[in-house]
């Protein structure tokens, strides 16, 4: 697990992080990230991605290639307005959307939710 929350990261996640290919949990909340690079897919073993309290506006479609991702927290990103359809292919068990005020509709993953899936609004 790597926790770089509240470290004043601005604009985007540092590219060096995408070289940590054995990473299973990444916490990068409470920063000023507005862009998540498609390079996130290099973290093939990622199971948990925490991005709360940032300035995200959207997620890259490539996020759907993170086949092990179970937990996605994008809470309190008030400008996040939509999700890529590819997110519906993830094996999510927890999706936190609390405080995503600009979100126009629920992501398709909610329609395909398995039992024991948590959706926090």
C-alpha positions in Angstrom: 0.0 0.0 0.0 1.2 3.5 -0.8 -0.5 6.5 0.9 0.4 9.9 -0.5 -2.7 11.6 0.7 -2.6 15.3 1.6 0.9 15.8 0.1 0.0 18.8 -2.1 0.1 17.0 -5.4 -1.3 19.3 -8.0 -2.7 18.7 -11.5 -1.9 15.0 -12.0 -0.4 11.9 -10.3 3.4 11.8 -10.7 4.4 9.4 -13.5 7.0 7.7 -11.3 4.1 6.0 -9.4 3.1 4.0 -12.5 6.4 2.1 -12.3 5.3 0.5 -9.0 3.7 -2.4 -10.7 3.3 -4.6 -7.6 1.2 -2.0 -5.9 -2.2 -3.3 -4.7 -3.5 -0.2 -2.9 -3.0 3.5 -3.7 -4.3 6.3 -1.6 -3.9 9.8 -3.1 -6.7 11.7 -1.5 -6.8 15.3 -0.4 -4.6 16.7 -3.1 -5.4 18.9 -6.1 -5.4 16.2 -8.8 -7.7 17.0 -11.7 -6.3 14.5 -14.2 -5.7 10.8 -13.9 -3.4 9.5 -16.6 -4.2 6.4 -18.7 -0.9 5.2 -17.4 -2.8 4.1 -14.3 -3.3 0.8 -16.2 0.4 0.0 -15.6 -0.7 -0.8 -12.1 -2.1 -4.2 -13.1 -2.3 -5.5 -9.5 -4.1 -2.5 -8.1 -7.1 -3.6 -6.1 -7.9 -0.4 -4.2 -7.8 3.2 -5.6 -8.7 6.0 -3.2 -9.0 9.5 -4.9 -11.2 11.4 -2.5 -11.1 15.2 -2.1 -9.4 16.0 -5.3 -10.4 18.1 -8.3 -11.1 15.3 -10.7 -13.3 16.1 -13.7 -13.3 12.7 -15.3 -11.7 9.3 -15.2 -9.8 7.8 -18.2 -11.6 5.1 -20.1 -8.5 2.9 -19.7 -9.4 2.5 -16.0 -11.6 -0.4 -17.2 -8.4 -2.4 -17.8 -7.6 -2.6 -14.1 -9.1 -6.1 -13.9 -8.4 -6.5 -10.1 -9.8 -3.2 -9.0 -12.4 -3.9 -6.2 -12.5 -0.5 -4.4 -12.8 2.9 -6.1 -13.3 6.0 -4.0 -13.8 9.2 -5.9 -15.8 10.9 -3.1 -15.8 14.7 -2.7 -14.7 15.4 -6.3 -17.4 18.0 -6.9 -16.5 18.5 -10.6 -16.6 14.8 -11.6 -19.5 14.7 -14.0 -19.4 11.3 -15.7 -17.8 7.9 -15.7 -16.4 6.0 -18.7 -18.6 3.0 -19.7 -15.5 0.8 -19.3 -15.9 1.1 -15.5 -18.8 -1.4 -15.8 -16.3 -4.2 -16.5 -14.5 -3.8 -13.2 -15.1 -6.3 -10.4 -15.9 -3.5 -7.9 -17.2 -4.4 -4.5 -17.2 -0.8 -3.3 -17.7 2.4 -5.2 -17.8 5.7 -3.2 -19.5 8.6 -5.0 -20.3 10.7 -2.0 -20.0 14.4 -2.8 -19.8 14.1 -6.6 -22.3 16.8 -7.1 -21.8 17.3 -10.8 -22.4 13.6 -11.6 -25.0 13.4 -14.3 -25.9 9.7 -14.0 -24.8 6.7 -12.1 -22.1 4.6 -13.7 -23.2 1.4 -15.5 -21.4 -0.6 -12.9 -24.4 0.1 -10.6 -26.6 -1.8 -13.1 -24.3 -4.8 -13.0 -23.6 -4.8 -9.3 -22.9 -8.2 -7.8 -24.2 -9.2 -4.4 -22.1 -7.6 -1.6 -21.3 -4.5 -3.7 -21.4 -1.2 -1.8 -22.4 1.9 -3.5 -22.0 5.0 -1.4 -23.8 8.2 -2.6 
